[in-house]
């Protein structure tokens, strides 16, 4: 039986054709493939735009062609230093906001290795930063007012 192609549709109705093996990297797409009535029916990915889907599919195609990139032991996979060079380059080529959108898209599409790659690359940028610098990088606001921070400092001072 010949391998099938799968049509994935972004939230802005752009379609992408990938191999079934490539599509199977996404738990969501894998699940939706079983539910569709026809192999020609596009699989809608409602939370991912065309621009972000292009990046996700570029990553999926590369990893489909290089399936043994991550053959390390599970206990080694949590080290930031174990990011594969291609994944580092992929993430560093993306602007920060695009990287975050790819990360969110990977979470939505349930692509474990892309989630891990994005998380490792983001973590790499946070190493050695002060909390304020981390919040700035992550576009997060300080959740405490200056008064609340002062109260917490007093409460937890030794």
Backbone as CSV, one residue per row, in Angstrom:
resi,resn,N_x,N_y,N_z,CA_x,CA_y,CA_z,C_x,C_y,C_z
1,UNK,0.837,-1.175,0.000,0.000,0.000,0.000,0.888,1.247,0.000
2,UNK,0.667,2.143,-0.935,1.466,3.355,-1.066,1.156,4.319,0.071
3,UNK,2.181,5.070,0.451,1.991,6.057,1.511,1.049,7.154,1.030
4,UNK,0.178,7.560,1.921,-0.791,8.603,1.596,-0.231,9.976,1.941
5,UNK,-0.717,10.960,1.226,-0.447,12.339,1.609,-1.601,12.819,2.469
6,UNK,-1.312,13.782,3.306,-2.304,14.344,4.210,-2.354,15.844,3.950
7,UNK,-3.553,16.382,3.898,-3.731,17.822,3.694,-4.065,18.450,5.040
8,UNK,-3.225,19.396,5.445,-3.424,20.121,6.698,-3.827,21.544,6.335
9,UNK,-4.852,22.047,7.017,-5.357,23.390,6.723,-5.149,24.311,7.923
10,UNK,-4.479,25.431,7.689,-4.243,26.400,8.764,-5.522,27.174,9.072
11,UNK,-5.486,27.969,10.125,-6.683,28.718,10.533,-7.113,29.737,9.488
12,UNK,-6.192,30.160,8.630,-6.556,31.106,7.575,-6.790,30.411,6.237
13,UNK,-7.122,29.122,6.313,-7.573,28.308,5.167,-6.491,27.997,4.130
14,UNK,-5.218,28.152,4.480,-4.137,27.747,3.592,-3.907,26.257,3.803
15,UNK,-3.748,25.510,2.711,-3.546,24.065,2.839,-2.089,23.693,2.578
16,UNK,-1.653,22.660,3.272,-0.300,22.126,3.172,-0.419,20.621,2.985
17,UNK,0.307,20.076,2.030,0.289,18.637,1.799,1.584,18.045,2.338
18,UNK,1.446,17.069,3.216,2.597,16.388,3.813,2.377,14.883,3.719
19,UNK,3.439,14.136,3.905,3.289,12.682,3.909,2.599,12.256,5.201
20,UNK,2.034,11.086,5.174,1.375,10.561,6.372,2.383,10.397,7.506
21,UNK,3.592,9.937,7.164,4.627,9.766,8.185,4.971,11.103,8.836
22,UNK,5.033,12.137,8.035,5.302,13.480,8.559,4.147,13.932,9.452
23,UNK,2.931,13.763,8.987,1.738,14.176,9.736,1.623,13.440,11.065
24,UNK,2.090,12.202,11.111,1.976,11.393,12.325,2.824,11.904,13.482
25,UNK,3.685,12.881,13.237,4.447,13.482,14.334,3.538,14.298,15.252
26,UNK,2.380,14.686,14.734,1.405,15.451,15.510,0.325,14.513,16.035
27,UNK,0.198,14.436,17.350,-0.830,13.596,17.961,-2.218,14.085,17.540
28,UNK,-2.397,15.402,17.468,-3.688,15.958,17.061,-4.026,15.555,15.626
29,UNK,-3.093,15.736,14.705,-3.348,15.390,13.299,-3.607,13.894,13.176
30,UNK,-2.819,13.097,13.867,-3.003,11.642,13.855,-4.430,11.283,14.274
31,UNK,-4.902,11.908,15.325,-6.255,11.652,15.820,-7.311,12.112,14.819
32,UNK,-7.130,13.303,14.253,-8.104,13.835,13.299,-8.114,13.051,11.991
33,UNK,-6.992,12.434,11.637,-6.940,11.613,10.421,-7.905,10.435,10.533
34,UNK,-8.046,9.906,11.723,-8.936,8.759,11.944,-10.407,9.154,11.850
35,UNK,-10.700,10.414,12.123,-12.086,10.875,12.166,-12.622,11.387,10.839
36,UNK,-11.746,11.676,9.904,-12.224,12.262,8.641,-12.896,11.214,7.771
37,UNK,-13.794,11.665,6.933,-14.567,10.748,6.087,-13.836,10.375,4.808
38,UNK,-12.885,11.191,4.379,-12.166,10.932,3.135,-10.711,11.360,3.294
39,UNK,-9.810,10.648,2.627,-8.387,10.989,2.683,-8.107,12.336,2.033
40,UNK,-9.016,12.788,1.176,-8.848,14.084,0.513,-9.344,15.251,1.361
41,UNK,-9.989,14.928,2.462,-10.542,15.966,3.338,-9.408,16.625,4.131
42,UNK,-9.281,17.962,4.044,-8.225,18.637,4.806,-8.455,18.512,6.311
43,UNK,-7.369,18.472,7.043,-7.436,18.421,8.502,-7.279,19.853,9.012
44,UNK,-8.334,20.405,9.616,-8.272,21.804,10.055,-7.496,21.962,11.365
45,UNK,-6.546,22.869,11.337,-5.802,23.223,12.544,-6.186,24.670,12.851
46,UNK,-7.139,24.818,13.732,-7.819,26.099,13.935,-7.012,27.156,14.679
47,UNK,-5.942,26.783,15.344,-5.194,27.753,16.154,-3.830,28.118,15.583
48,UNK,-3.545,27.712,14.342,-2.213,27.951,13.781,-2.348,28.657,12.433
49,UNK,-1.673,29.798,12.301,-1.731,30.580,11.061,-0.833,29.971,9.980
50,UNK,-1.007,30.449,8.774,-0.214,29.997,7.624,1.287,30.157,7.902
51,UNK,1.691,31.332,8.381,3.109,31.610,8.602,3.715,30.660,9.631
52,UNK,2.981,30.388,10.679,3.491,29.502,11.730,3.437,28.052,11.259
53,UNK,2.381,27.681,10.543,2.277,26.317,10.010,3.439,26.025,9.057
54,UNK,3.848,27.011,8.269,4.991,26.815,7.370,6.232,26.408,8.161
55,UNK,6.452,27.066,9.286,7.619,26.748,10.116,7.473,25.372,10.769
56,UNK,6.290,25.081,11.269,6.051,23.778,11.906,6.246,22.658,10.893
57,UNK,5.729,22.836,9.695,5.864,21.792,8.670,7.307,21.675,8.203
58,UNK,8.017,22.796,8.140,9.452,22.729,7.797,10.181,21.867,8.825
59,UNK,9.871,22.084,10.107,10.488,21.292,11.178,10.078,19.824,11.053
60,UNK,8.781,19.566,10.842,8.285,18.188,10.739,8.906,17.467,9.538
61,UNK,9.007,18.145,8.401,9.611,17.521,7.219,11.063,17.143,7.481
62,UNK,11.803,18.051,8.099,13.206,17.753,8.398,13.312,16.535,9.314
63,UNK,12.507,16.519,10.361,12.582,15.404,11.311,12.018,14.111,10.734
64,UNK,11.141,14.215,9.768,10.660,13.023,9.077,11.785,12.422,8.234
65,UNK,12.598,13.284,7.636,13.725,12.827,6.812,14.917,12.398,7.658
66,UNK,14.989,12.829,8.901,16.091,12.503,9.819,15.499,11.952,11.117
67,UNK,14.903,10.767,11.065,14.136,10.263,12.216,14.962,9.864,13.435
68,UNK,16.263,9.703,13.287,17.051,9.208,14.421,17.882,10.303,15.075
69,UNK,17.455,11.548,14.901,18.204,12.655,15.505,18.194,12.581,17.023
70,UNK,17.080,12.152,17.589,16.956,12.101,19.043,16.922,10.652,19.503
71,UNK,18.096,10.060,19.549,18.160,8.672,20.012,18.927,8.578,21.326
72,UNK,19.048,9.702,22.023,19.745,9.699,23.299,18.877,9.074,24.388
73,UNK,19.515,8.798,25.515,18.787,8.236,26.649,17.844,9.295,27.226
74,UNK,16.671,8.882,27.695,15.703,9.851,28.238,16.288,10.767,29.307
75,UNK,17.156,10.251,30.170,17.704,11.096,31.238,18.640,12.178,30.695
76,UNK,19.175,11.994,29.480,20.042,13.000,28.868,19.245,14.061,28.132
77,UNK,17.989,13.781,27.824,17.210,14.678,26.985,16.788,15.949,27.693
78,UNK,16.888,15.998,29.008,16.467,17.209,29.702,17.588,18.244,29.761
79,UNK,18.793,17.876,29.354,19.901,18.833,29.367,19.789,19.781,28.182
80,UNK,19.920,21.070,28.453,19.858,22.072,27.388,20.940,21.798,26.356
81,UNK,22.097,21.310,26.792,23.210,21.081,25.868,22.922,19.974,24.863
82,UNK,21.872,19.189,25.081,21.594,18.087,24.159,20.672,18.490,23.012
83,UNK,20.419,19.786,22.835,19.627,20.238,21.691,20.436,19.941,20.436
84,UNK,19.794,19.343,19.463,20.472,19.033,18.210,20.817,20.322,17.463
85,UNK,21.983,20.372,16.810,22.402,21.599,16.110,21.363,22.115,15.115
86,UNK,20.711,21.220,14.379,19.719,21.686,13.411,18.569,22.384,14.129
87,UNK,18.139,21.837,15.269,17.038,22.443,16.021,17.440,23.797,16.598
88,UNK,18.692,23.908,17.055,19.185,25.194,17.556,19.130,26.219,16.430
89,UNK,19.632,25.837,15.261,19.627,26.744,14.113,18.194,27.111,13.723
90,UNK,17.303,26.119,13.695,15.897,26.365,13.361,15.311,27.421,14.290
91,UNK,15.506,27.238,15.590,14.935,28.168,16.572,15.584,29.546,16.490
92,UNK,16.894,29.583,16.298,17.593,30.867,16.268,17.293,31.667,15.008
93,UNK,16.880,30.995,13.940,16.495,31.699,12.715,15.159,32.422,12.883
94,UNK,14.373,31.984,13.848,13.046,32.568,14.063,13.147,33.786,14.973
95,UNK,12.359,34.798,14.678,12.261,35.909,15.615,11.597,35.386,16.883
96,UNK,11.883,36.041,18.000,11.391,35.562,19.298,9.881,35.344,19.297
97,UNK,9.109,36.299,18.789,7.650,36.158,18.788,7.203,34.986,17.926
98,UNK,7.891,34.767,16.813,7.561,33.635,15.939,7.904,32.324,16.648
99,UNK,9.047,32.284,17.334,9.423,31.088,18.097,8.343,30.760,19.123
100,UNK,7.844,31.764,19.842,6.791,31.529,20.831,5.513,31.021,20.165
101,UNK,5.193,31.552,18.985,3.997,31.087,18.268,4.179,29.656,17.763
102,UNK,5.384,29.319,17.306,5.666,27.937,16.892,5.528,27.017,18.104
103,UNK,6.036,27.458,19.248,5.930,26.693,20.490,4.461,26.449,20.839
104,UNK,3.649,27.510,20.798,2.216,27.355,21.088,1.539,26.456,20.054
105,UNK,1.927,26.596,18.784,1.373,25.738,17.731,1.736,24.281,17.953
106,UNK,2.973,24.035,18.369,3.417,22.666,18.642,2.650,22.072,19.820
107,UNK,2.382,22.900,20.822,1.588,22.433,21.965,0.175,22.101,21.501
108,UNK,-0.435,22.995,20.726,-1.791,22.757,20.233,-1.847,21.497,19.369
109,UNK,-0.855,21.340,18.485,-0.845,20.186,17.577,-0.287,18.927,18.239
110,UNK,0.223,19.070,19.443,0.777,17.950,20.206,1.910,17.265,19.431
111,UNK,2.991,18.031,19.224,4.187,17.525,18.551,5.292,17.495,19.608
112,UNK,5.437,16.387,20.321,6.320,16.336,21.486,7.756,16.815,21.248
113,UNK,8.403,16.371,20.188,9.797,16.751,19.988,9.941,18.224,19.610
114,UNK,8.978,18.797,18.915,9.037,20.232,18.607,8.774,21.041,19.872
115,UNK,7.866,20.584,20.697,7.632,21.243,21.991,8.937,21.258,22.779
116,UNK,9.588,20.100,22.839,10.834,19.975,23.592,11.929,20.865,23.006
117,UNK,12.047,20.883,21.683,13.078,21.709,21.037,12.857,23.190,21.319
118,UNK,11.622,23.646,21.168,11.311,25.061,21.435,11.557,25.397,22.902
119,UNK,11.104,24.530,23.789,11.277,24.779,25.223,12.756,24.853,25.583
120,UNK,13.560,23.967,25.030,14.999,23.983,25.307,15.638,25.269,24.794
121,UNK,15.250,25.686,23.590,15.829,26.912,23.021,15.411,28.140,23.819
122,UNK,14.170,28.187,24.249,13.709,29.302,25.079,14.453,29.278,26.415
123,UNK,14.586,28.099,27.007,15.293,27.969,28.285,16.745,28.423,28.159
124,UNK,17.360,28.105,27.035,18.752,28.498,26.789,18.900,30.021,26.871
125,UNK,17.891,30.751,26.413,17.934,32.213,26.459,17.687,32.753,27.867
126,UNK,17.155,31.939,28.751,16.842,32.393,30.107,17.956,32.106,31.108
127,UNK,18.873,31.213,30.743,19.950,30.828,31.653,20.780,32.061,32.024
128,UNK,20.970,32.252,33.317,21.800,33.342,33.812,21.118,34.696,33.882
129,UNK,19.857,34.764,33.529,19.139,36.048,33.562,18.496,36.260,34.936
130,UNK,18.367,37.519,35.287,17.648,37.888,36.503,16.152,37.758,36.240
131,UNK,15.343,37.625,37.298,13.890,37.499,37.093,13.299,38.600,36.213
132,UNK,13.730,39.837,36.399,13.197,40.944,35.585,13.565,40.747,34.111
133,UNK,14.779,40.265,33.848,15.210,40.019,32.464,14.425,38.859,31.850
134,UNK,14.143,37.853,32.669,13.339,36.724,32.186,11.937,37.186,31.815
135,UNK,11.336,37.998,32.701,9.990,38.507,32.411,9.985,39.325,31.129
136,UNK,11.020,40.132,30.938,11.103,40.945,29.720,11.203,40.043,28.488
137,UNK,12.069,39.032,28.542,12.233,38.118,27.407,10.923,37.392,27.098
138,UNK,10.210,36.999,28.142,8.967,36.238,27.981,7.736,37.135,27.795
139,UNK,7.954,38.442,27.763,6.850,39.409,27.638,5.827,39.237,28.758
140,UNK,6.322,39.001,29.955,5.456,38.808,31.122,5.553,40.017,32.038
141,UNK,4.437,40.390,32.606,4.403,41.481,33.577,4.705,40.915,34.959
142,UNK,5.271,41.755,35.812,5.489,41.357,37.196,4.119,41.218,37.836
143,UNK,3.861,40.084,38.448,2.526,39.847,39.000,2.319,40.506,40.359
144,UNK,3.369,41.101,40.915,3.244,41.746,42.220,3.468,43.251,42.098
145,UNK,2.726,44.008,42.876,2.958,45.453,42.962,4.217,45.662,43.802
146,UNK,4.838,46.842,43.729,6.017,47.095,44.573,5.724,46.900,46.063
147,UNK,4.521,47.258,46.478,4.149,47.091,47.890,4.092,45.607,48.264
148,UNK,3.504,44.799,47.379,3.419,43.355,47.639,4.807,42.721,47.669
149,UNK,5.690,43.169,46.777,7.063,42.652,46.768,7.769,42.975,48.082
150,UNK,7.592,44.192,48.560,8.213,44.595,49.820,7.688,43.744,50.973
151,UNK,6.395,43.493,50.972,5.784,42.657,52.007,6.337,41.228,51.953
152,UNK,6.482,40.688,50.747,7.040,39.340,50.591,8.492,39.281,51.050
153,UNK,9.261,40.320,50.738,10.664,40.356,51.173,10.751,40.326,52.693
154,UNK,9.890,41.102,53.348,9.885,41.127,54.816,9.462,39.774,55.379
155,UNK,8.446,39.195,54.760,7.893,37.930,55.250,8.912,36.796,55.155
156,UNK,9.677,36.763,54.056,10.583,35.640,53.833,12.044,35.965,54.115
157,UNK,12.332,37.132,54.659,13.706,37.484,55.025,14.136,36.629,56.212
158,UNK,15.352,36.237,56.197,15.853,35.388,57.295,16.548,36.213,58.312
